[in-house]
């Protein structure tokens, strides 16, 4: 009986070190603990850990939130650079912000045409490198193509197909761009473009995620399955967080466009 009590006194420390036990094996028997009783302790701890794992899986099925995975980048730097993965994901978000700001504004300004890409015989160029853009009045933007007259037609096409509801008029090397009145249809059209841009950005995000996960899987034969699983989980959580950020941007932009 004394031996049994002595063994049970060590049980809290066994449970406290259970996270280590799952990787390195359970601690050795305390001094004077019978082997049979130790086996019982091992079974209790193992059963407790198994129950905890099953509870976590069930919690997911019931829609309860799970603890976030957060692996130290320094511990896995030989497998993958998590900071670089995060930077790549954030770059997709920044590109979406720039798209919203540059091409999905209710009111057209000269700056909205600056970086409009024009397809010419010599390649692709921003409109502001080919023509001088100015605003003659609140209702009219002028694009002077005197320096590159041969690109006037291409510039006109780029403006018309920009998705900004513009209908340019050509007069020699001068392109007049009337600014349309803001209609409900125009607002709804811009909101649809915002949704399309967000979907494209999410596709780019999925490519970043897939590339990172594939990088991790290359080390399956060199590290434990648990490490691979935890890394894949963290990458997925990073992607989910980034996608949620995109959804917030879209919601804010849609509210701005529709009023």
N, C-alpha and C positions, 0 to 999 in steps of 0.2 A: 504493500500500500504506500509505503514511504517512497519507494522508487517511482511509482506512478505519479505521486504528487510532485516529485522532483522534476519529472519529465514535463508535466503540464505547466510548470512554472516557466519553462522555456518556450511554450507554444506562442505567446504574443510576439516574441522576437522572430520566430519562424514566419509568422504571418506578416510581420513588419517588413521582412526581407523577401516577401513572396515575389515581388517584381523581378528581383535578381534571380530568384530560384527558377523562374520560368526559362531563363536563358542559360544559367550556369549549373542548374541542378540544385536540389534542396540541400541545406546545411547538413553536416555530419551529426550524428547522435550526440546529445549532451552526455557528459561523463556520468556513467552509472545507469544510463537509460537502456532498458532491455531492447534488443533488436525487434522483438515482436511489437512492443509498444511504439517504437520509432516508426515501424511500417504503418501503424495506425495513424500516427501524426502526419506522415507523408500523404496518406490517403485523404485525410481531412483537408489538408492544405490544397492538394490537387483538386479535390472536389469543390473547394471554395473558389479556386481560380477558374475552374471550368464553368461554375455557376455564374461567376461575374462576367465571363466572356459571352455566355449565352444571353445573359440579361442585356448586355450591350447590343447584341444583334436584334433581340426582341424590341428593344427601345427604338431602333431604327425603323422596324416594321410598324410601330405604333405612332410614328411621326414625332417622337421625342428628339430633342436636340442631342447630338453627340459631342463629346469633347474634341476640340480641334487638335490636330496633329501639328507639332512644332518642333522640327528637328534642327539641331544646331548646324548651320551651314559648314562650320569648320570640321565637323565630324564626318561629313560626306563629300568634302570637296574633291576627293579623288574619283567620285562617281558622277557627280553633277554639280554645276554651279547654280545654286538656287537663287542667288542674287541676280545673276544674269537672266534666269528664267523670268523672274519678277520684272526686271527691266524691259524684257521683250514684251511681256503682257501689258505693261504700262504704256509702252510705245504705241500699242494698238489703240489704247484709250485716248492718248494725246492726238493721234491721227484722226480719230472720230470727232474729237472736240474741234480740231481745225476744220474738218469738213463741215460741221454744223455752223461754225462761225463764218467761213468763207463763202459757202455756196447755198446756205439755207437760211438766208435772212429775208424778212418780210419786205424791207425797203432796200432796193438796189442802189448801191453807191459805186463810184469809180473804183474803189478798192476791191469790190467784189469781182471785178473783171481782171484785176492785175495778174493773177496766177492762172487764169483760164488757159488751158493747154491748146495750142494751135498746131495742127498737123500740116507741115509744109514739105516741099520736095527735099529740103535739106535736113529734115528731122522734126522733132517736137520742141516747141518753144513757148514760154509763157507769153501771153498777149502783151504785157507791158515791156517786153524786150523787142517787140516788132512795131508797136505803135504807141503814140502818145495819148494817154487817156485823161480826159478832163470832163468836168460837169458844167455844161453851159447854163443849165437852169435846173430847178428841182425836178423837172419832168423830162430832161434830156441829157444824155451822156454822149460825148463825142470821142471817137477813136480816129486819130490822124495816122494814116498808114503811108505817109510820104516817103519815109526812109526805106520801107520795104513794100513798094506798091504791088509786087508780084504775089504777095501773101494776103492781099485784101480779101479775095474770095474765101480763102481758108479761114481767115479771122472771122469773117461774117458767118460762116458755117458753124464755127466753134461757139460763137455767141448765141446763135439761134438754137443750137442743140445743148446748151448749157444746163437746161432744166430750170432756168430762172424766169421762164415765161416772157422772154424778150424777143422782139421782132425787129431786128436791125434793118436799116435802109442805107443803101450805098449811093454815094455821089462822088464818082471818081475815086480818089484815094481817101475820102472821108466816109466814115461809117457813123451814121446817126442811130443812137439807141434810145428810143422813147421808153420812159419808165412807166409801166402799166399801173393802173389804179389797183389798189389792193382789194381783191374780191374774195368772197368765201371760197370759191372754187380754187383760186390760187393758193389760199392758205391750206386747204385740204390737200392740194397737190404737193406742197412743200412738206406737209406732215407725212405723206406716203413716202416721199424721197428720204425723209429722216429715218423712217422705219427700215427702208431698204439699205441705207448706209449702215445702220446698226447691225442688221443681219450679216452684211458683208464683213463688218468688223468682228462679229462673233465667229464667223468662219475662219478669219485670220487668227483669232484667239485659239480656236480648236487646233489649228495647225501648230501653234507654239506648244500647246499642251501635249499633243501627240509626239512632237519631236522630242520633248523632254522625257516623256514616259519611255519612248523607245531607247533613249540614251541610258535610262536607268536599267532597262531590261537586258542591256548588253552585259551587265555585271551579275546576272543570275547565278553564274557558276562560281563567282568569287565571293559573294556575300550571302548572308542568310535570307531566307524567304521573308522573314519578318521585316528586315531592313528594306527590301524591295517593296513590300506592301505599304510600309509607312511612308516611303518616299512617293510612291504613286498616289497615296491618299493626300499627302500634303500638296502635291502638284495639282491634283483635282480641286482641292479646297482653294488654292490660289486662283485657279481658273474660274471657279464659281464666284469668288469674291469680285473678280474683275468683271465678269458678266453682269453681276448685280450692279456694279458701278455704271456700266453701259446702260442698263435699264433705267437707272435714275437720270442719266443724261438725256435719254430719249423722252422720258416722262416730262422733264423740265422743258425740253425743246418743243414737244408737242403742245404743251400748255401755252408756251410763248407764241407759237404759230397760230393756234386756233383761237387764242384769246379767251 
